[in-house]
Structure formats: structure tokens, C-alpha cells
């Protein structure tokens, strides 16, 4: 509430203060930033998006984009990417959401709570090279769990490490960093639920499941779905984990982009990389737009406190 | 909800502890496994513990230069945040309210563009830089600064909104301060926490970045860890544990109250 008031006076002052401040020369002040971001962000972005609609000599064409959409390899990689992102987003959202609920129901300022939040913030960033090593040390050859499995359950899939290097292994790895991210994103929402809602439900004779079915779940759904969308984007754009775990080149769209880009393999094809990137950006933008729309609904009741 | 005074039913408690137990198992076993793995002998079949791999960290030829380079890059990124991004954000807030939307849009753009896509667009630029200027990985500071722009912007705009910087600026001007004094001497100290958070995020991001540097063939910290992993898994795991502890240490330096928010922001990537 105070923030809103500040913002209002702020912009009002901005208008009256303009006599002192505004002049054409003021625009020069943003020039260094504009040049820097132009070189390192805006132009590269533009070159990817425009490049997706060009052929190899730079003329307008949708041929490369059509080729990418129609190619079985790209399709396979794309649906693999969508599939693993959706799977790990849902798994991460459910497990992380439950864990966040368990945290909120504990002592709010307690050691366990603080420790879990700090650990979550480290582990959510843990994706990539080090995460791969952690799971190799767990389930890989001579890993902690696989050594135990070899001794006690030699027939089980855990005893062979091969499952780790495929889609199943990658799903387990991705879910590992989705859970803590979900905890971080979802905790504030759960904390903003008013105890009065539960009390009102109890006072009117509602059972626990009735409270969750009629009040809890309907109220949490928009932020839950929003958080799941964030997790989706998070794993959809992930590259490092897959790159270090799996050596197959065209397994996921990010891996396909990197192999189209690197000339080491011989057949470097930057236009193909741009077309693939364009497809990725479209997916991310759709997800982020949905997220923004959902957040707008959520902030209505979260901010009222 | 969650007040200690509220009595919890047996059902709730059982659920709570089952969830906590299972999730902790998932999250902590791989971490313990790393510790376990890094203290095994290089010859895996040999039983017992050893610090071989931890001692071998110091003898890795590429590792130390890579750490120095990555930290240097982080330092440059922090300087750019301090002397380019923050002043521009303040300037736009104060003098160019019309540009606020456009500025916000630029700052949030990296959220819609995954790192793997930015690499596609920026590869020609870095090819040019490495041919004509320098092959040093430190030049990655340019793209890294852009990557953390959304998080910097968020922590900044939150602090800028909560302080009435217009009144501050006008008061300072009335008392005779010039523009750079207003920005660097008056406003920046008041939004100190936002800036500090942004800087910690910069270190964490630069030390953890792999996608861009790997594709562009630059030997940064993570790329070197992956490279060590190809020849000696134990040592790579030991390095990972060490750097994990380092990041945890950095995060603990951020004041508790602010940490949650700042870290939340970085994860929205």
C-alpha cells in the first residue's frame, strides 16, 4: 500500500519537476546504455528473429523455417523438449508445492524453515555441469546408490547405470532443480493465505477436505499454474545439464541448436540455428504471456493484505 | 496458517513429515553422494577413504586461471551494473518518465530469450572480437551483463519505487549538488541493498554460466569443470562440492531478509 502511494507521488513529482529537469539533452543520458544493450542484446536478438526469415544469402524467405518445422529430426527434438519440460514442470510443481506447504505449516521462523529456503535458493541454481556430476556420483557407474543396488538388488534397473543417460535420467535431473525453484516461487503465495479463511470454513462446519476443495485449491490454482509455467520455461531453455549428461546431438531443441551452430562438426548452419531459435522464442513468449496474465489475477488478492 | 499456536491434526502432521522426508531424500542424497564420491580412491574398487581428489584440485592446470578469469569477469559485470545500468535506471526514473516502459522492456527482454538463443545471435560478434581484438574469455562480460539485466532491473526498480527519489533529487539540487553528485552521492546510497543484491547475483551467475561459454569455446570455470570431468570424475566432483560451498557462502553474505526476494528474482530465468 505504501509503495503504491509513493509511486503515485513519485510520478506526479516527475511531472511538476520537469521544469527543472526535462530537456532534449536528457535523452543523451541513455545513449551509453542504448549502445551497450544494442551491441550485446538488441542486435543479436534482432539478427536471430530476422535471420529465421532469410535464406543463406539474406533474402526474405520462409524456406528454412518450413524446413525446420517439417524435418523429422527437429520435430522429434522439439516434442522431446516440450515433453520433458511439461513433465518436469508438473512433477516439480506438485512436489515443490507440497514441500512449500509442509514448510508453511511448520514454525515460520524456525531453523528448518530458514535452512530449507537457503538450500532451495542454492539448489534452484544448481542445474548444469555440477548437477550432472552429482547424479553421476549417485546413480552412475560406481555411484553411491548403484553400488548399493549392485550389492543388494542386482536385478533392478538401479544396478545398471544406463537409464541415467537417457530421457528418464534427464527427467530426474531436471526435476531436481525444479523442486527448489517451485518452493521459492510458491512459498510467498502460501504465506499470503489468510488463516481467517480456514477459521471461517471451520466455524461454518467445513471439513478439511471441504476447505481445500472449495477455498484452498480454487484460490491457489492461478498462482500454481503460473509457477508451473515458469518451471516449464526454466527446463525448456535448459542446455547445460543435457549437454553434459547426454552426448547425443539432436536429442532436444537446445542441443540441436548448438550442433547447428558449431562448425566443428563440419556442417555448420547458422540459418537453421536461427530458425530453431525462433521456434523456441515463440514457445517461451507464449508461456511467459500466459504467466503474466495469471499473475495479474493473483496480485489482486495477494496485494490486498 | 502455520502459526505455532494452531493445533495440527495427526493427519496433517503425518502428511507433513512424509513429504519433508521424501523430498529431503531426493535433494540431499545426490549431495551426500558427491561428498562420498570425492573421497573415494581413484581406483574405484579400492575400499576406504582418501583426500586424493581434493589434493588434486590444486594441480589442475586450467582450473586456477579459469577461476581468476571468471572472477575478473564478475568484477567487470559488477562495475557495469554500478556505473552503467544503475545510473541509467535512475536517470530514466528522474528525467525521462516517457522512456520508462521502453527501458523496462529492454531490461526484461532476456527473460523471453533463452541463453541458447542469445548465443546464436551473438556468435558472429564474438567471432569478430576474438579475431580482431582479443581471445580472452573475459570479453564475455558484455553478454553476461545483459543476461542478468532482468534481475538487476527488478531489484533496482523495487528499491527506486520505495524511495521518493524525486524529492531527494530536488532537495539535493536546491542545495547545490550537481547531477553526478545527485546520482552517485545521494540516490545510489539510498538504494544500496538493491545494488548489493544485484552484485551478488552477478557473481553467482558468472561462476555458474556454461551454455554461452561452452558453445563459443571459451574456457570459463564451468567449462573447465566439465573438461576435468572427462578425464577424472573424482576431481571434478570435488571441485563441484567446493564451488557449491562457495556459492552457499556468498548467498549467506546477503542479509537474510533481502535474500529470499533477490534469489527468487534470479530464478525466474
HADDOCK unambig.tbl for C-alpha pairs under 7 A between the chains (distance, minus, plus):
assign (segid A and resid 3 and name CA) (segid B and resid 161 and name CA) 6.69 0.50 0.50
assign (segid A and resid 3 and name CA) (segid B and resid 162 and name CA) 5.55 0.50 0.50
assign (segid A and resid 6 and name CA) (segid B and resid 161 and name CA) 6.80 0.50 0.50
assign (segid A and resid 6 and name CA) (segid B and resid 162 and name CA) 6.43 0.50 0.50
assign (segid A and resid 6 and name CA) (segid B and resid 164 and name CA) 6.38 0.50 0.50
assign (segid A and resid 7 and name CA) (segid B and resid 161 and name CA) 5.85 0.50 0.50
assign (segid A and resid 10 and name CA) (segid B and resid 164 and name CA) 5.94 0.50 0.50
assign (segid A and resid 10 and name CA) (segid B and resid 166 and name CA) 6.35 0.50 0.50
assign (segid A and resid 13 and name CA) (segid B and resid 166 and name CA) 6.37 0.50 0.50
assign (segid A and resid 14 and name CA) (segid B and resid 94 and name CA) 6.68 0.50 0.50
assign (segid A and resid 14 and name CA) (segid B and resid 166 and name CA) 6.64 0.50 0.50
assign (segid A and resid 21 and name CA) (segid B and resid 95 and name CA) 6.03 0.50 0.50
assign (segid A and resid 22 and name CA) (segid B and resid 95 and name CA) 5.85 0.50 0.50
assign (segid A and resid 26 and name CA) (segid B and resid 95 and name CA) 6.74 0.50 0.50
assign (segid A and resid 30 and name CA) (segid B and resid 88 and name CA) 5.98 0.50 0.50
assign (segid A and resid 33 and name CA) (segid B and resid 84 and name CA) 6.47 0.50 0.50
assign (segid A and resid 33 and name CA) (segid B and resid 85 and name CA) 6.95 0.50 0.50
assign (segid A and resid 33 and name CA) (segid B and resid 88 and name CA) 6.82 0.50 0.50
assign (segid A and resid 37 and name CA) (segid B and resid 146 and name CA) 6.95 0.50 0.50
assign (segid A and resid 40 and name CA) (segid B and resid 142 and name CA) 6.10 0.50 0.50
assign (segid A and resid 40 and name CA) (segid B and resid 143 and name CA) 5.56 0.50 0.50
assign (segid A and resid 40 and name CA) (segid B and resid 146 and name CA) 6.84 0.50 0.50
assign (segid A and resid 41 and name CA) (segid B and resid 146 and name CA) 6.38 0.50 0.50
assign (segid A and resid 44 and name CA) (segid B and resid 118 and name CA) 6.59 0.50 0.50
assign (segid A and resid 44 and name CA) (segid B and resid 121 and name CA) 4.08 0.50 0.50
assign (segid A and resid 44 and name CA) (segid B and resid 122 and name CA) 5.18 0.50 0.50
assign (segid A and resid 45 and name CA) (segid B and resid 118 and name CA) 6.54 0.50 0.50
assign (segid A and resid 45 and name CA) (segid B and resid 121 and name CA) 5.93 0.50 0.50
assign (segid A and resid 47 and name CA) (segid B and resid 121 and name CA) 5.81 0.50 0.50
assign (segid A and resid 48 and name CA) (segid B and resid 120 and name CA) 6.80 0.50 0.50
assign (segid A and resid 48 and name CA) (segid B and resid 121 and name CA) 5.21 0.50 0.50
assign (segid A and resid 98 and name CA) (segid B and resid 19 and name CA) 6.90 0.50 0.50
assign (segid A and resid 99 and name CA) (segid B and resid 19 and name CA) 6.23 0.50 0.50
assign (segid A and resid 99 and name CA) (segid B and resid 20 and name CA) 6.26 0.50 0.50
assign (segid A and resid 102 and name CA) (segid B and resid 16 and name CA) 5.01 0.50 0.50
assign (segid A and resid 102 and name CA) (segid B and resid 20 and name CA) 6.78 0.50 0.50
assign (segid A and resid 104 and name CA) (segid B and resid 2 and name CA) 5.63 0.50 0.50
assign (segid A and resid 105 and name CA) (segid B and resid 1 and name CA) 6.78 0.50 0.50
assign (segid A and resid 105 and name CA) (segid B and resid 2 and name CA) 4.11 0.50 0.50
assign (segid A and resid 106 and name CA) (segid B and resid 2 and name CA) 5.88 0.50 0.50
assign (segid A and resid 107 and name CA) (segid B and resid 2 and name CA) 6.79 0.50 0.50
assign (segid A and resid 107 and name CA) (segid B and resid 3 and name CA) 6.95 0.50 0.50
assign (segid A and resid 107 and name CA) (segid B and resid 4 and name CA) 6.03 0.50 0.50
assign (segid A and resid 108 and name CA) (segid B and resid 2 and name CA) 6.97 0.50 0.50
assign (segid A and resid 121 and name CA) (segid B and resid 263 and name CA) 6.11 0.50 0.50
assign (segid A and resid 122 and name CA) (segid B and resid 248 and name CA) 6.39 0.50 0.50
assign (segid A and resid 124 and name CA) (segid B and resid 267 and name CA) 6.95 0.50 0.50
assign (segid A and resid 129 and name CA) (segid B and resid 222 and name CA) 6.71 0.50 0.50
assign (segid A and resid 129 and name CA) (segid B and resid 226 and name CA) 6.13 0.50 0.50
assign (segid A and resid 130 and name CA) (segid B and resid 240 and name CA) 5.55 0.50 0.50
assign (segid A and resid 133 and name CA) (segid B and resid 237 and name CA) 5.98 0.50 0.50
assign (segid A and resid 134 and name CA) (segid B and resid 30 and name CA) 5.31 0.50 0.50
assign (segid A and resid 134 and name CA) (segid B and resid 31 and name CA) 6.30 0.50 0.50
assign (segid A and resid 134 and name CA) (segid B and resid 33 and name CA) 6.81 0.50 0.50
assign (segid A and resid 134 and name CA) (segid B and resid 34 and name CA) 5.37 0.50 0.50
assign (segid A and resid 135 and name CA) (segid B and resid 30 and name CA) 5.87 0.50 0.50
assign (segid A and resid 137 and name CA) (segid B and resid 33 and name CA) 5.53 0.50 0.50
assign (segid A and resid 137 and name CA) (segid B and resid 34 and name CA) 5.51 0.50 0.50
assign (segid A and resid 137 and name CA) (segid B and resid 37 and name CA) 5.76 0.50 0.50
assign (segid A and resid 138 and name CA) (segid B and resid 30 and name CA) 5.48 0.50 0.50
assign (segid A and resid 138 and name CA) (segid B and resid 33 and name CA) 5.24 0.50 0.50
assign (segid A and resid 144 and name CA) (segid B and resid 33 and name CA) 5.63 0.50 0.50
assign (segid A and resid 176 and name CA) (segid B and resid 27 and name CA) 6.76 0.50 0.50
assign (segid A and resid 181 and name CA) (segid B and resid 267 and name CA) 6.76 0.50 0.50
assign (segid A and resid 184 and name CA) (segid B and resid 264 and name CA) 6.06 0.50 0.50
assign (segid A and resid 185 and name CA) (segid B and resid 264 and name CA) 6.65 0.50 0.50
assign (segid A and resid 194 and name CA) (segid B and resid 1 and name CA) 6.73 0.50 0.50
assign (segid A and resid 195 and name CA) (segid B and resid 1 and name CA) 4.58 0.50 0.50
assign (segid A and resid 230 and name CA) (segid B and resid 268 and name CA) 6.75 0.50 0.50
assign (segid A and resid 234 and name CA) (segid B and resid 269 and name CA) 6.41 0.50 0.50
assign (segid A and resid 237 and name CA) (segid B and resid 114 and name CA) 5.50 0.50 0.50
assign (segid A and resid 239 and name CA) (segid B and resid 211 and name CA) 6.31 0.50 0.50
assign (segid A and resid 240 and name CA) (segid B and resid 210 and name CA) 6.16 0.50 0.50
assign (segid A and resid 240 and name CA) (segid B and resid 211 and name CA) 5.58 0.50 0.50
assign (segid A and resid 254 and name CA) (segid B and resid 116 and name CA) 6.45 0.50 0.50
assign (segid A and resid 258 and name CA) (segid B and resid 215 and name CA) 6.69 0.50 0.50
assign (segid A and resid 273 and name CA) (segid B and resid 120 and name CA) 6.73 0.50 0.50
assign (segid A and resid 274 and name CA) (segid B and resid 120 and name CA) 6.64 0.50 0.50
assign (segid A and resid 277 and name CA) (segid B and resid 117 and name CA) 5.39 0.50 0.50
assign (segid A and resid 281 and name CA) (segid B and resid 112 and name CA) 6.53 0.50 0.50
assign (segid A and resid 281 and name CA) (segid B and resid 113 and name CA) 6.04 0.50 0.50
assign (segid A and resid 284 and name CA) (segid B and resid 112 and name CA) 5.97 0.50 0.50
assign (segid A and resid 285 and name CA) (segid B and resid 112 and name CA) 5.78 0.50 0.50
